[in-house]
């Protein structure tokens, strides 16, 4: 996982999963059965061979898992409860987000579709909250 910059450093925080996915194709080769096999590299540390369809299905799941872990750590380090995050998101987007929803997001107990709907809202909450800390408005 990428570590975020220090809270008051003034530099932009790097959110895991925001850039390219964890699995990146390194080369493409034809298998004997006519299917495509992709050699993938995991951040340059681990190499393996998987089918194209398997690599594509892992991308969003790996990214969501990394982001959910990052979000939980960031929320706790900023001193917010799940309820407070849900309330803040509800005020901003005129929709109710319960503590249970935030908990299920962090625990990956929502559908991938719902996780993908919530992710940009949570990303923006992190950015805005860090900005308020830097500006001294929190």
RASULWO-V134874 format. One record per residue. RES is the residue in three letters. OMEGA is omega in whole degrees, -180 to 180 (NA if undefined). Layout:
res=<RES | RES>
omega=<OMEGA | OMEGA>
This chain:
res=<UNK | UNK | UNK | UNK | UNK | UNK | UNK | UNK | UNK | UNK | UNK | UNK | UNK | UNK | UNK | UNK | UNK | UNK | UNK | UNK | UNK | UNK | UNK | UNK | UNK | UNK | UNK | UNK | UNK | UNK | UNK | UNK | UNK | UNK | UNK | UNK | UNK | UNK | UNK | UNK | UNK | UNK | UNK | UNK | UNK | UNK | UNK | UNK | UNK | UNK | UNK | UNK | UNK | UNK | UNK | UNK | UNK | UNK | UNK | UNK | UNK | UNK | UNK | UNK | UNK | UNK | UNK | UNK | UNK | UNK | UNK | UNK | UNK | UNK | UNK | UNK | UNK | UNK | UNK | UNK | UNK | UNK | UNK | UNK | UNK | UNK | UNK | UNK | UNK | UNK | UNK | UNK | UNK | UNK | UNK | UNK | UNK | UNK | UNK | UNK | UNK | UNK | UNK | UNK | UNK | UNK | UNK | UNK | UNK | UNK | UNK | UNK | UNK | UNK | UNK | UNK | UNK | UNK | UNK | UNK | UNK | UNK | UNK | UNK | UNK | UNK | UNK | UNK | UNK | UNK | UNK | UNK | UNK | UNK | UNK | UNK | UNK | UNK>
omega=<175 | 176 | 178 | 178 | 178 | -173 | -175 | -176 | -180 | 178 | -177 | 178 | 177 | -179 | -180 | 178 | -178 | 179 | 179 | 178 | -179 | -178 | -179 | 178 | 178 | 177 | -180 | 179 | 175 | 175 | -179 | -177 | 178 | 178 | 179 | 176 | -179 | 172 | -176 | 178 | 180 | -180 | 177 | -176 | -174 | -179 | 179 | 180 | 178 | 176 | -180 | -178 | 178 | 179 | -180 | -179 | 179 | -174 | -177 | -179 | 177 | -179 | 179 | -180 | 179 | -180 | 180 | 177 | 179 | -179 | 179 | -180 | -179 | 180 | -179 | -179 | 177 | 176 | -180 | 174 | 176 | 179 | 180 | 177 | 178 | 178 | -180 | 178 | 179 | 178 | -177 | -172 | 178 | 179 | -176 | 175 | -176 | 174 | 180 | 178 | 179 | 178 | 180 | 176 | -179 | -178 | -179 | -180 | 172 | 176 | 178 | 179 | 179 | 177 | -180 | 176 | -178 | -173 | -180 | 178 | 180 | 177 | -180 | 177 | 179 | -179 | -179 | -179 | 177 | 179 | 179 | 176 | -180 | -180 | -179 | -180 | 173 | NA>
